[in-house]
Amino acid sequence: MSGFAYLLADEFCDGNVGALSFFVGTLGLGMDTQRAINGFQRMKLNEIYGEKLYLLWNDCCYRDTKRAIYIMLHDNIQNIQRHINYENGRGIPYTVNEPEPYKKEEKGEWWIITFGYGHEHEGKCVKIKGTYGEARAKMVDKYGIRFAFQYPEEKWEKDWNDPNRPYWMEDIIDTIS
């Protein structure tokens, strides 16, 4: 761990080995490190660090590091504090559907993937459900690697309804869930 990371770990973890394990685990996730640090900073500003941070990760999120970071960034502080329930010594687990927006991220969403130049389906697209990576994997499994772009369905619908939409936006030829 670099000197800077060590200082951050000391600030956020307050000597708690469990919180340190959580912090170090975020560094190896392949996730946006700055996003994770922003979550830790938000917790520190609201006096959730050390043992309380460990309770959030361990008890409330069952050591699901990605979910804990999501909650640290997006859930309201009062709800996080209620889940930590520090007075009773144990955290209250988040349910599968809590917080609600995480449910969408956890299960994936609909994506529109377009075909690349020269492909037999050039100018067409496929609608696929999953996380970003799952949707790409499903596309490769069925159509190979010659696809062009991947869009969240919401952006696609907004662009599709624009009368000045890009010329390449064509019909959906397949839906994969």
Backbone as ProteinMPNN parsed JSONL, in Angstrom:
{"seq_chain_A": "MSGFAYLLADEFCDGNVGALSFFVGTLGLGMDTQRAINGFQRMKLNEIYGEKLYLLWNDCCYRDTKRAIYIMLHDNIQNIQRHINYENGRGIPYTVNEPEPYKKEEKGEWWIITFGYGHEHEGKCVKIKGTYGEARAKMVDKYGIRFAFQYPEEKWEKDWNDPNRPYWMEDIIDTIS", "coords_chain_A": {"N_chain_A": [[0.857, -1.166, 0.0], [0.578, 2.219, -0.853], [2.053, 5.255, 0.504], [0.141, 7.323, 0.592], [-2.268, 5.861, 0.402], [-2.034, 4.457, 2.763], [-2.311, 6.519, 4.651], [-4.954, 7.286, 4.128], [-6.263, 4.892, 4.781], [-5.721, 4.779, 7.504], [-7.105, 7.048, 8.373], [-9.811, 6.456, 7.658], [-10.275, 3.947, 8.793], [-9.504, 3.879, 11.435], [-7.897, 2.205, 13.017], [-9.31, -0.186, 13.143], [-9.34, -3.506, 12.34], [-11.128, -4.996, 10.736], [-12.44, -2.961, 9.263], [-10.233, -2.029, 7.911], [-9.655, -4.255, 6.327], [-11.892, -4.177, 4.644], [-11.442, -1.676, 3.379], [-8.949, -2.123, 2.054], [-9.769, -4.184, 0.404], [-11.351, -2.832, -1.439], [-9.509, -1.654, -3.064], [-8.55, -3.63, -4.725], [-10.62, -4.349, -6.382], [-10.989, -3.682, -9.013], [-12.593, -1.681, -9.523], [-13.598, 1.756, -9.863], [-11.321, 3.496, -8.203], [-11.324, 6.094, -7.157], [-14.028, 6.554, -6.88], [-14.672, 4.754, -4.836], [-13.113, 5.85, -2.742], [-14.396, 8.302, -2.494], [-16.8, 7.437, -1.372], [-15.879, 6.455, 1.121], [-14.919, 8.88, 2.167], [-17.305, 10.327, 2.383], [-18.558, 8.842, 4.383], [-16.779, 9.25, 6.523], [-17.052, 12.021, 6.918], [-19.539, 12.009, 8.031], [-19.183, 10.813, 10.415], [-18.924, 8.036, 10.348], [-16.885, 5.626, 10.62], [-14.042, 3.456, 11.126], [-14.96, 1.046, 13.496], [-17.747, 1.309, 13.002], [-17.817, 1.524, 10.247], [-16.875, -0.977, 9.578], [-19.047, -2.528, 10.57], [-21.043, -1.713, 8.783], [-20.096, -2.798, 6.341], [-19.623, -5.569, 6.967], [-21.841, -6.588, 8.603], [-24.174, -5.302, 7.623], [-24.017, -5.443, 4.851], [-23.16, -7.974, 4.279], [-20.477, -8.405, 3.613], [-20.331, -7.71, 0.943], [-18.612, -5.963, -1.057], [-18.869, -4.227, -3.291], [-21.563, -3.539, -3.122], [-21.6, -2.291, -0.611], [-20.023, -0.019, -1.137], [-21.675, 1.21, -3.027], [-23.901, 1.809, -1.405], [-22.673, 3.511, 0.458], [-22.192, 5.699, -1.166], [-24.733, 6.42, -2.169], [-27.035, 5.946, -0.498], [-29.183, 7.465, 1.984], [-27.848, 9.194, 4.799], [-29.094, 8.926, 7.326], [-30.486, 6.523, 7.01], [-28.371, 4.748, 6.617], [-27.119, 4.991, 9.121], [-29.159, 3.983, 10.718], [-29.16, 1.315, 9.894], [-26.611, 0.497, 10.679], [-26.92, 0.616, 13.421], [-25.485, 0.952, 15.805], [-25.703, 1.137, 18.592], [-26.711, -1.261, 19.493], [-24.7, -3.003, 18.947], [-24.544, -4.624, 16.686], [-24.979, -4.705, 13.132], [-27.859, -4.001, 11.081], [-28.948, -6.015, 8.544], [-29.081, -5.025, 5.085], [-31.893, -5.445, 3.01], [-32.628, -7.488, 0.109], [-33.822, -5.795, -1.77], [-33.045, -3.268, -1.03], [-30.927, -0.431, -0.911], [-33.522, 0.797, -3.093], [-32.642, 1.698, -5.811], [-30.305, 0.177, -6.084], [-31.137, -2.375, -6.576], [-31.749, -2.429, -9.311], [-29.189, -2.045, -10.39], [-27.909, -4.296, -9.394], [-29.258, -6.472, -10.582], [-29.002, -5.962, -13.221], [-29.66, -4.295, -16.36], [-31.515, -3.2, -19.262], [-29.851, -3.178, -22.36], [-28.825, -1.684, -25.422], [-27.246, -2.871, -28.195], [-25.257, -2.178, -30.925], [-24.484, -3.223, -34.298], [-21.302, -3.604, -35.879], [-19.45, -1.933, -38.534], [-19.568, -3.43, -41.703], [-20.564, -5.836, -40.804], [-22.896, -8.54, -41.181], [-25.326, -7.711, -40.181], [-25.216, -4.984, -40.178], [-26.031, -1.703, -39.132], [-28.223, -2.488, -37.698], [-29.592, -3.548, -34.489], [-29.359, -5.097, -31.194], [-31.245, -5.978, -28.345], [-30.442, -6.435, -25.027], [-30.53, -7.927, -21.805], [-28.931, -7.459, -18.688], [-25.992, -7.008, -16.604], [-23.535, -4.538, -17.507], [-21.197, -5.955, -18.385], [-22.227, -8.591, -18.592], [-24.13, -8.3, -20.628], [-22.494, -7.72, -22.81], [-21.059, -10.108, -22.977], [-23.12, -11.938, -23.605], [-23.79, -10.945, -26.123], [-21.443, -11.437, -27.601], [-21.39, -14.235, -27.434], [-23.62, -14.939, -29.005], [-23.446, -13.44, -31.434], [-20.79, -12.955, -32.06], [-17.689, -11.005, -32.104], [-17.919, -8.668, -33.566], [-19.396, -6.194, -33.002], [-20.614, -2.841, -32.466], [-21.364, -0.444, -30.651], [-22.498, 0.079, -27.231], [-25.364, 0.87, -25.476], [-27.195, 2.258, -22.714], [-30.609, 1.369, -22.284], [-32.364, 3.523, -21.708], [-31.04, 5.823, -22.695], [-30.919, 5.161, -25.377], [-33.675, 5.081, -26.076], [-34.339, 7.767, -25.702], [-32.709, 9.002, -27.647], [-33.73, 7.662, -29.913], [-36.3, 8.649, -30.171], [-35.792, 11.228, -30.859], [-36.191, 13.502, -33.463], [-34.027, 14.153, -35.025], [-32.306, 12.026, -34.923], [-29.303, 9.979, -34.933], [-28.163, 8.653, -38.079], [-27.55, 5.944, -38.089], [-29.205, 4.591, -36.393], [-31.18, 1.955, -36.247], [-33.615, -0.697, -36.652], [-34.443, -2.982, -33.972], [-33.31, -6.218, -33.993], [-33.25, -8.477, -32.427], [-33.956, -9.777, -29.172], [-32.574, -10.449, -26.084], [-32.749, -11.986, -23.012]], "CA_chain_A": [[0.0, 0.0, 0.0], [1.371, 3.444, -0.932], [1.965, 6.13, 1.667], [-1.136, 8.018, 0.547], [-3.302, 4.873, 0.718], [-1.881, 4.155, 4.183], [-2.901, 7.634, 5.392], [-6.4, 7.182, 3.985], [-6.703, 3.729, 5.548], [-5.657, 5.163, 8.907], [-8.181, 8.012, 8.609], [-11.125, 5.836, 7.53], [-10.415, 2.691, 9.534], [-9.305, 4.179, 12.854], [-7.282, 1.059, 13.679], [-10.166, -1.366, 13.129], [-8.813, -4.457, 11.356], [-12.2, -5.326, 9.803], [-12.607, -1.817, 8.365], [-9.037, -2.024, 7.059], [-9.857, -5.318, 5.347], [-12.865, -3.624, 3.702], [-10.774, -0.62, 2.602], [-7.956, -2.743, 1.164], [-10.534, -4.943, -0.583], [-11.848, -1.952, -2.506], [-8.4, -1.31, -3.959], [-8.315, -4.709, -5.665], [-11.869, -4.727, -7.029], [-11.052, -3.305, -10.407], [-13.587, -0.616, -9.625], [-13.058, 3.104, -9.845], [-10.783, 3.736, -6.858], [-11.771, 7.401, -6.693], [-15.429, 6.383, -6.462], [-14.635, 4.111, -3.521], [-12.591, 6.822, -1.774], [-15.476, 9.273, -2.267], [-17.718, 6.811, -0.424], [-15.234, 6.474, 2.437], [-14.884, 10.268, 2.635], [-18.668, 10.681, 2.79], [-18.798, 8.208, 5.668], [-15.953, 9.924, 7.525], [-17.688, 13.319, 7.188], [-20.735, 11.746, 8.828], [-18.724, 10.082, 11.6], [-19.046, 6.589, 10.174], [-15.545, 5.134, 10.303], [-13.586, 2.448, 12.076], [-15.861, -0.065, 13.791], [-19.033, 1.528, 12.334], [-17.6, 1.202, 8.835], [-16.821, -2.437, 9.531], [-20.411, -3.036, 10.732], [-21.749, -1.483, 7.521], [-19.622, -3.766, 5.346], [-19.741, -6.951, 7.432], [-23.169, -6.968, 9.079], [-25.272, -4.742, 6.824], [-23.876, -5.797, 3.427], [-22.624, -9.338, 4.185], [-19.152, -8.291, 2.982], [-20.456, -7.413, -0.483], [-17.875, -4.709, -1.121], [-19.461, -3.334, -4.293], [-22.825, -3.029, -2.581], [-21.28, -1.357, 0.469], [-19.594, 1.236, -1.758], [-22.879, 1.814, -3.601], [-24.676, 2.364, -0.289], [-21.922, 4.648, 0.999], [-22.305, 6.825, -2.097], [-26.084, 6.78, -2.592], [-28.113, 5.868, 0.491], [-29.144, 8.628, 2.88], [-27.03, 8.945, 5.999], [-29.949, 8.441, 8.417], [-30.768, 5.106, 6.773], [-27.124, 4.019, 6.89], [-26.936, 4.958, 10.579], [-30.173, 3.066, 11.255], [-28.701, -0.049, 9.613], [-25.443, 0.203, 11.516], [-27.532, 0.327, 14.718], [-24.301, 0.773, 16.629], [-26.035, 1.015, 20.012], [-26.952, -2.669, 19.798], [-23.478, -3.755, 18.697], [-24.594, -5.356, 15.426], [-25.673, -3.994, 12.071], [-29.078, -4.583, 10.53], [-28.671, -6.263, 7.119], [-29.913, -4.468, 4.025], [-32.627, -6.484, 2.313], [-32.266, -7.613, -1.299], [-34.343, -4.656, -2.527], [-32.711, -2.029, -0.347], [-31.843, 0.606, -1.365], [-34.224, 0.435, -4.334], [-31.868, 1.791, -7.06], [-29.286, -0.865, -6.163], [-31.792, -3.549, -7.146], [-31.573, -2.339, -10.76], [-27.771, -2.244, -10.693], [-27.561, -5.656, -9.019], [-29.849, -7.422, -11.514], [-28.726, -5.574, -14.59], [-30.654, -3.482, -17.03], [-31.57, -3.442, -20.696], [-28.841, -2.502, -23.167], [-28.95, -1.769, -26.869], [-25.907, -3.043, -28.769], [-25.321, -2.034, -32.382], [-23.517, -4.007, -35.057], [-20.219, -2.84, -36.478], [-19.333, -1.747, -39.977], [-19.199, -4.624, -42.435], [-21.236, -7.01, -40.267], [-24.083, -8.874, -41.963], [-26.462, -6.989, -39.608], [-24.807, -3.585, -40.061], [-27.141, -0.762, -39.03], [-29.269, -3.065, -36.849], [-29.144, -3.654, -33.102], [-29.894, -6.161, -30.356], [-31.591, -5.548, -26.995], [-29.975, -7.499, -24.132], [-30.629, -7.617, -20.382], [-27.85, -7.915, -17.82], [-25.059, -5.94, -16.267], [-22.776, -4.111, -18.679], [-20.35, -7.061, -18.828], [-23.047, -9.733, -18.991], [-24.733, -8.001, -21.928], [-21.434, -7.864, -23.814], [-20.755, -11.542, -23.104], [-24.227, -12.557, -24.341], [-23.681, -10.501, -27.514], [-20.33, -12.179, -28.21], [-21.807, -15.635, -27.555], [-24.587, -15.153, -30.076], [-23.143, -12.766, -32.703], [-19.361, -12.737, -32.269], [-17.121, -9.77, -31.552], [-18.01, -7.526, -34.478], [-20.465, -5.246, -32.721], [-20.037, -1.511, -32.403], [-21.539, 0.337, -29.427], [-23.441, -0.407, -26.23], [-26.058, 2.0, -24.872], [-28.291, 1.94, -21.796], [-31.884, 1.475, -22.995], [-32.94, 4.859, -21.521], [-30.396, 6.749, -23.634], [-31.325, 4.755, -26.718], [-35.047, 5.531, -26.302], [-34.313, 9.228, -25.83], [-32.143, 9.302, -28.97], [-34.593, 7.098, -30.942], [-37.443, 9.538, -30.32], [-35.322, 12.516, -31.365], [-36.369, 13.516, -34.918], [-32.709, 14.309, -35.649], [-31.475, 10.922, -34.433], [-28.219, 9.565, -35.841], [-28.596, 7.836, -39.216], [-27.287, 4.519, -37.913], [-30.14, 3.97, -35.453], [-32.119, 1.147, -37.02], [-34.507, -1.569, -35.917], [-33.941, -4.046, -33.104], [-33.555, -7.498, -34.663], [-33.247, -9.595, -31.485], [-34.014, -9.442, -27.75], [-31.999, -11.536, -25.292], [-32.833, -11.669, -21.58]], "C_chain_A": [[0.9, 1.226, 0.0], [1.187, 4.275, 0.334], [0.628, 6.85, 1.746], [-2.281, 7.073, 0.939], [-3.253, 4.524, 2.21], [-2.517, 5.252, 5.037], [-4.429, 7.59, 5.327], [-6.956, 6.028, 4.82], [-6.734, 4.069, 7.037], [-6.813, 6.105, 9.258], [-9.553, 7.336, 8.615], [-11.334, 4.669, 8.49], [-10.183, 2.835, 11.029], [-8.784, 2.973, 13.634], [-8.131, -0.203, 13.7], [-9.734, -2.291, 11.994], [-9.873, -4.835, 10.325], [-12.431, -4.206, 8.795], [-11.422, -1.728, 7.411], [-9.153, -3.089, 5.972], [-10.833, -4.86, 4.257], [-12.185, -2.596, 2.792], [-9.79, -1.219, 1.598], [-8.657, -3.547, 0.075], [-11.061, -4.09, -1.716], [-10.745, -1.615, -3.5], [-8.176, -2.383, -5.015], [-9.562, -5.134, -6.442], [-11.891, -4.487, -8.526], [-12.107, -2.232, -10.611], [-12.871, 0.723, -9.628], [-12.619, 3.425, -8.414], [-11.257, 5.07, -6.31], [-13.211, 7.338, -6.21], [-15.487, 5.763, -5.07], [-14.164, 5.106, -2.456], [-13.639, 7.887, -1.482], [-16.489, 8.724, -1.272], [-17.156, 6.813, 0.986], [-15.198, 7.887, 3.008], [-16.261, 10.711, 3.114], [-18.978, 10.073, 4.154], [-18.036, 8.927, 6.779], [-16.568, 11.273, 7.917], [-18.925, 13.168, 8.073], [-20.451, 10.85, 10.026], [-19.025, 8.597, 11.559], [-17.676, 6.111, 9.687], [-15.162, 4.095, 11.341], [-14.574, 1.312, 12.235], [-17.22, 0.08, 13.098], [-18.933, 1.19, 10.844], [-17.549, -0.318, 8.645], [-18.218, -3.043, 9.651], [-21.214, -2.857, 9.446], [-21.385, -2.552, 6.504], [-19.954, -5.206, 5.749], [-21.183, -7.347, 7.741], [-24.278, -6.528, 8.131], [-25.224, -5.194, 5.368], [-23.308, -7.196, 3.218], [-21.312, -9.387, 3.392], [-19.204, -8.162, 1.455], [-19.877, -6.014, -0.686], [-18.485, -3.739, -2.128], [-20.764, -2.73, -3.783], [-22.57, -2.013, -1.48], [-20.85, -0.002, -0.097], [-20.803, 1.945, -2.355], [-23.696, 2.499, -2.503], [-23.979, 3.583, 0.294], [-22.072, 5.894, 0.126], [-23.745, 7.309, -2.271], [-27.173, 6.749, -1.53], [-28.037, 7.081, 1.411], [-28.495, 8.236, 4.204], [-27.881, 8.402, 7.151], [-30.254, 6.953, 8.241], [-29.52, 4.257, 7.035], [-26.92, 3.893, 8.395], [-27.933, 4.009, 11.239], [-29.735, 1.612, 11.057], [-27.498, -0.43, 10.472], [-25.903, -0.103, 12.934], [-26.464, 0.085, 15.78], [-24.616, 0.564, 18.118], [-26.24, -0.445, 20.424], [-25.754, -3.559, 19.466], [-23.44, -4.546, 17.41], [-25.321, -4.504, 14.398], [-26.907, -4.743, 11.622], [-28.837, -4.79, 9.036], [-29.624, -5.504, 6.194], [-30.629, -5.636, 3.368], [-32.197, -6.478, 0.849], [-32.675, -6.369, -2.084], [-33.925, -3.302, -1.974], [-31.264, -1.638, -0.569], [-32.371, 0.279, -2.756], [-33.378, 0.581, -5.596], [-30.806, 0.7, -7.199], [-29.854, -2.125, -6.792], [-31.588, -3.574, -8.663], [-30.116, -2.636, -11.129], [-27.367, -3.696, -10.449], [-28.058, -6.672, -10.062], [-29.537, -7.104, -12.964], [-29.859, -4.75, -15.167], [-30.651, -3.832, -18.506], [-30.544, -2.576, -21.406], [-29.194, -2.661, -24.633], [-27.536, -1.835, -27.422], [-26.034, -3.04, -30.287], [-24.253, -2.887, -33.047], [-22.508, -3.089, -35.734], [-20.26, -2.8, -37.996], [-18.898, -3.06, -40.627], [-19.846, -5.905, -41.92], [-22.485, -7.291, -41.1], [-25.33, -8.146, -41.453], [-26.141, -5.5, -39.424], [-26.042, -2.664, -40.055], [-28.298, -1.265, -38.182], [-28.733, -3.136, -35.416], [-29.871, -4.785, -32.384], [-30.154, -5.564, -28.972], [-31.274, -6.7, -26.052], [-30.09, -7.044, -22.683], [-29.468, -8.222, -19.622], [-27.044, -6.732, -17.333], [-24.318, -5.578, -17.549], [-21.961, -5.276, -19.249], [-21.132, -8.275, -19.295], [-23.659, -9.522, -20.374], [-23.708, -8.179, -23.044], [-21.125, -9.34, -24.048], [-21.853, -12.268, -23.884], [-24.156, -12.2, -25.826], [-22.596, -11.29, -28.236], [-20.722, -13.637, -28.415], [-22.71, -15.865, -28.765], [-24.13, -14.602, -31.431], [-21.65, -12.56, -32.977], [-18.937, -11.35, -31.811], [-17.289, -8.541, -32.432], [-19.247, -6.674, -34.228], [-19.814, -3.906, -32.435], [-20.168, -0.854, -31.025], [-22.593, -0.269, -28.527], [-24.033, 0.803, -25.512], [-27.047, 1.508, -23.819], [-29.615, 2.18, -22.54], [-32.479, 2.879, -22.889], [-32.358, 5.862, -22.507], [-30.843, 6.43, -25.059], [-32.734, 5.276, -27.019], [-35.12, 7.034, -26.488], [-33.812, 9.611, -27.221], [-33.069, 8.827, -30.087], [-35.779, 8.033, -31.219], [-37.069, 10.94, -30.792], [-35.471, 12.517, -32.891], [-35.052, 13.666, -35.675], [-31.752, 13.205, -35.221], [-30.385, 10.567, -35.448], [-28.717, 8.59, -36.901], [-28.48, 6.342, -38.967], [-28.275, 3.836, -36.987], [-31.24, 3.258, -36.223], [-32.951, 0.272, -36.089], [-33.758, -2.562, -35.039], [-34.306, -5.371, -33.748], [-33.639, -8.678, -33.709], [-33.33, -9.041, -30.073], [-33.549, -10.656, -26.978], [-32.097, -11.142, -23.829], [-32.024, -12.645, -20.772]], "O_chain_A": [[1.872, 1.285, 0.753], [0.281, 4.026, 1.129], [0.046, 6.977, 2.823], [-3.159, 7.447, 1.717], [-4.289, 4.321, 2.843], [-3.184, 4.959, 6.029], [-5.112, 7.821, 6.325], [-7.985, 6.167, 5.481], [-7.666, 3.69, 7.746], [-7.427, 5.972, 10.316], [-10.373, 7.617, 9.489], [-12.452, 4.432, 8.947], [-10.627, 1.991, 11.808], [-9.183, 2.747, 14.777], [-7.688, -1.215, 14.243], [-9.76, -1.903, 10.826], [-9.548, -4.983, 9.147], [-12.599, -4.469, 7.604], [-11.587, -1.391, 6.239], [-8.788, -2.845, 4.822], [-10.614, -5.131, 3.076], [-12.339, -2.648, 1.572], [-9.803, -0.856, 0.422], [-8.186, -3.586, -1.061], [-11.204, -4.571, -2.84], [-11.028, -1.321, -4.661], [-7.663, -2.084, -6.094], [-9.553, -6.178, -7.094], [-12.736, -5.04, -9.23], [-12.469, -1.913, -11.744], [-11.661, 0.79, -9.413], [-13.453, 3.603, -7.527], [-11.562, 5.174, -5.122], [-13.571, 7.999, -5.235], [-16.265, 6.201, -4.223], [-14.761, 5.189, -1.382], [-13.762, 8.333, -0.341], [-16.985, 9.463, -0.421], [-17.865, 7.134, 1.941], [-15.422, 8.076, 4.204], [-16.376, 11.392, 4.134], [-19.598, 10.726, 4.993], [-18.586, 9.182, 7.85], [-16.603, 11.627, 9.096], [-19.307, 14.101, 8.78], [-21.351, 10.216, 10.577], [-19.337, 7.977, 12.575], [-17.36, 6.185, 8.499], [-15.881, 3.886, 12.319], [-14.983, 0.687, 11.257], [-17.789, -0.916, 12.651], [-19.865, 0.635, 10.262], [-18.1, -0.863, 7.689], [-18.547, -3.974, 8.915], [-21.978, -3.742, 9.06], [-22.263, -3.143, 5.877], [-20.505, -5.965, 4.952], [-21.687, -8.331, 7.2], [-25.211, -7.286, 7.865], [-26.263, -5.317, 4.721], [-23.002, -7.568, 2.085], [-21.083, -10.304, 2.603], [-18.231, -8.47, 0.766], [-20.568, -5.012, -0.508], [-18.602, -2.547, -1.841], [-21.03, -1.546, -3.991], [-23.244, -0.985, -1.416], [-21.265, 1.042, 0.407], [-20.941, 3.159, -2.204], [-24.128, 3.64, -2.666], [-24.631, 4.585, 0.593], [-22.078, 7.015, 0.635], [-23.962, 8.499, -2.5], [-28.159, 7.474, -1.659], [-26.967, 7.658, 1.601], [-28.59, 7.093, 4.653], [-27.437, 7.512, 7.876], [-30.276, 6.205, 9.219], [-29.613, 3.173, 7.611], [-26.587, 2.817, 8.891], [-27.598, 3.315, 12.199], [-29.916, 0.779, 11.945], [-27.397, -1.566, 10.935], [-25.344, -0.984, 13.588], [-26.542, -0.871, 16.552], [-23.867, -0.116, 18.819], [-25.974, -0.817, 21.567], [-25.811, -4.767, 19.693], [-22.394, -5.096, 17.065], [-26.171, -3.684, 14.744], [-26.995, -5.963, 11.762], [-28.547, -3.826, 8.328], [-30.812, -5.362, 6.483], [-30.041, -6.702, 3.186], [-31.489, -5.574, 0.404], [-31.943, -5.936, -2.974], [-34.429, -2.278, -2.433], [-30.404, -2.505, -0.414], [-31.723, -0.445, -3.512], [-33.382, -0.34, -6.412], [-30.443, 0.336, -8.317], [-29.135, -2.862, -7.467], [-31.287, -4.623, -9.232], [-29.847, -3.387, -12.066], [-26.578, -4.261, -11.206], [-27.348, -7.626, -10.382], [-29.796, -7.925, -13.844], [-30.888, -4.543, -14.525], [-29.866, -4.672, -18.947], [-30.386, -1.395, -21.095], [-29.792, -3.66, -25.033], [-26.718, -0.956, -27.15], [-26.815, -3.799, -30.86], [-23.243, -3.23, -32.432], [-22.818, -1.958, -36.109], [-21.005, -3.537, -38.642], [-17.972, -3.719, -40.154], [-19.693, -6.959, -42.537], [-23.067, -6.366, -41.667], [-26.291, -7.977, -42.203], [-26.751, -4.839, -38.584], [-26.962, -2.825, -40.857], [-29.264, -0.533, -37.969], [-27.569, -2.823, -35.163], [-30.847, -5.346, -32.882], [-29.375, -4.744, -28.488], [-31.767, -7.813, -26.239], [-29.78, -5.895, -22.368], [-29.067, -9.357, -19.877], [-27.379, -5.582, -17.62], [-24.469, -6.255, -18.566], [-22.022, -5.553, -20.447], [-20.758, -8.92, -20.274], [-23.704, -10.443, -21.19], [-24.022, -8.728, -24.1], [-20.95, -9.768, -25.189], [-21.558, -13.115, -24.728], [-24.425, -13.039, -26.685], [-22.805, -11.759, -29.355], [-20.421, -14.216, -29.459], [-22.576, -16.869, -29.465], [-24.391, -15.217, -32.465], [-21.29, -12.037, -34.031], [-19.719, -10.614, -31.209], [-16.832, -7.461, -32.058], [-20.051, -6.456, -35.134], [-18.61, -3.832, -32.19], [-19.175, -0.724, -30.31], [-23.46, -1.021, -28.971], [-23.303, 1.654, -25.004], [-27.672, 0.463, -23.998], [-29.711, 3.109, -23.342], [-33.04, 3.383, -23.862], [-33.092, 6.66, -23.09], [-31.111, 7.336, -25.849], [-32.97, 5.845, -28.085], [-35.871, 7.525, -27.331], [-34.417, 10.445, -27.894], [-33.192, 9.504, -31.107], [-36.204, 8.184, -32.364], [-37.947, 11.748, -31.091], [-34.936, 11.629, -33.554], [-34.982, 13.333, -36.858], [-30.54, 13.412, -35.162], [-30.52, 10.815, -36.646], [-29.607, 7.784, -36.63], [-29.218, 5.554, -39.557], [-28.201, 2.621, -36.804], [-32.128, 3.898, -36.785], [-32.977, 0.489, -34.878], [-32.616, -2.933, -35.311], [-35.479, -5.627, -34.023], [-34.048, -9.768, -34.111], [-32.828, -7.949, -29.806], [-34.054, -11.761, -27.178], [-31.594, -10.09, -23.433], [-31.973, -12.539, -19.546]]}, "name": "protein", "num_of_chains": 1, "seq": "MSGFAYLLADEFCDGNVGALSFFVGTLGLGMDTQRAINGFQRMKLNEIYGEKLYLLWNDCCYRDTKRAIYIMLHDNIQNIQRHINYENGRGIPYTVNEPEPYKKEEKGEWWIITFGYGHEHEGKCVKIKGTYGEARAKMVDKYGIRFAFQYPEEKWEKDWNDPNRPYWMEDIIDTIS"}
